[in-house]
Amino acid sequence: MSMQILKVAVISIAAGAMSLAYAQQDAQQGSGDGGQQSAPQQAGTGPSGPDLDLSDKDIQKFAKAQNKVQSVREDYSGQLRNVEDTEKAREIQAQMQEEMLQAVKDAGMSAQKYNQVSQAAMQDEQLRKRIESAME
């Protein structure tokens, strides 16, 4: 039971970090059709993500990404605990976000898809169980 709570907490934390990374990536892309592309992809997924149709392959990709993201977060959390300078902490957080984003890409997912799955998992117990099984 405590392992499930830990995994949900990790998914939650990673979702927040990845959401920030995705927002940063989206802002860097600037204008163009980037914003137009993201709206239709998100429109089908309501607050609970009922329209998010995930194959076993998608779940495996997410689990792989989540494991890497968790590892990156753990690596950087030790560094962040020892930093007293706010600017240095921001630099470390930016590096952490970049590595998390790369971990997601390396697993074969976009940051947007990762965020969608993560948010849906917070509200969908069955999806959470599928992810937990894939992470074991």
C-alpha positions in Angstrom: 0.0 0.0 0.0 2.7 2.5 0.9 4.5 1.7 -2.4 1.3 2.7 -4.3 1.1 6.0 -2.4 4.8 6.6 -3.1 4.3 5.9 -6.8 1.2 8.2 -7.0 3.2 10.9 -5.2 6.1 10.5 -7.6 3.8 10.7 -10.6 2.2 13.8 -9.1 5.6 15.5 -8.5 6.9 14.6 -11.9 3.7 15.8 -13.6 4.2 19.2 -12.0 7.9 19.3 -13.0 7.1 18.1 -16.5 4.2 20.6 -16.9 6.7 23.4 -16.2 9.1 21.9 -18.6 6.4 21.6 -21.3 5.3 25.2 -20.7 8.9 26.3 -21.0 9.3 24.3 -24.2 6.1 25.7 -25.6 7.1 29.3 -24.8 10.5 28.8 -26.5 8.7 27.6 -29.7 7.0 30.9 -29.8 4.3 31.6 -32.4 3.5 29.5 -35.4 1.2 26.5 -35.3 2.6 25.1 -32.1 -0.3 26.4 -30.0 -2.8 25.4 -32.7 -1.5 21.8 -32.6 -1.7 21.5 -28.8 -5.3 22.6 -28.4 -6.9 19.8 -30.4 -4.8 17.1 -28.8 -5.8 18.3 -25.3 -9.4 19.0 -26.2 -10.4 15.3 -26.3 -9.1 14.7 -22.8 -11.5 16.1 -20.2 -10.4 16.9 -16.7 -10.3 13.2 -15.9 -8.9 12.1 -19.3 -11.8 9.8 -20.3 -11.0 10.1 -24.0 -7.3 9.3 -23.4 -7.0 6.0 -25.2 -3.7 4.3 -24.1 -2.3 1.1 -25.6 -0.1 -1.2 -23.5 2.8 0.2 -25.5 1.9 3.8 -24.4 1.7 2.5 -20.8 5.2 0.9 -21.1 6.6 4.1 -22.6 5.1 6.1 -19.7 6.4 3.7 -17.1 9.9 3.8 -18.6 9.8 7.6 -18.7 8.4 7.8 -15.2 11.2 5.6 -13.9 13.8 7.8 -15.5 12.1 11.0 -14.3 12.0 9.6 -10.8 15.7 8.8 -11.0 16.6 12.3 -12.2 14.5 13.9 -9.5 16.2 11.8 -6.8 19.6 12.7 -8.2 18.9 16.4 -8.1 16.9 16.5 -4.8 20.1 15.9 -2.9 21.8 18.8 -4.6 18.9 21.1 -4.0 18.8 20.3 -0.3 22.3 21.6 0.1 21.9 24.8 -1.9 21.3 28.0 0.0 21.6 30.4 -3.0 18.3 31.0 -4.7 19.9 31.6 -8.1 21.9 28.4 -7.9 18.8 26.5 -6.9 17.0 27.8 -10.0 19.9 26.7 -12.2 19.8 23.2 -10.7 16.0 23.1 -11.1 16.3 24.1 -14.8 18.9 21.4 -15.3 16.7 18.9 -13.6 13.7 19.9 -15.8 15.9 19.6 -19.0 17.0 16.1 -17.9 13.4 15.1 -17.1 12.3 16.3 -20.5 15.1 14.4 -22.2 14.2 11.2 -20.2 10.6 11.5 -21.5 11.8 12.0 -25.1 14.2 9.1 -24.7 11.3 6.8 -23.6 9.5 7.7 -26.9 7.0 10.1 -25.5 6.3 13.8 -26.0 6.1 16.0 -22.9 2.5 16.7 -23.7 1.5 13.0 -23.9 3.5 12.4 -20.7 1.6 15.2 -18.9 -1.7 13.9 -20.2 -1.1 10.4 -19.0 0.2 11.7 -15.6 -2.8 13.9 -15.1 -5.2 11.2 -16.1 -3.5 8.7 -13.7 -4.1 11.0 -10.8 -7.8 10.7 -11.4 -8.2 7.2 -12.9 -7.5 4.4 -10.5 -7.5 1.7 -13.2 -5.0 3.7 -15.3 -2.8 4.1 -12.1 -2.9 0.3 -11.6 -1.8 -0.3 -15.2 1.1 2.1 -14.8 2.1 0.6 -11.5 2.2 -2.8 -13.0 4.3 -1.6 -15.8 6.7 0.1 -13.4 7.4 -3.1 -11.4 
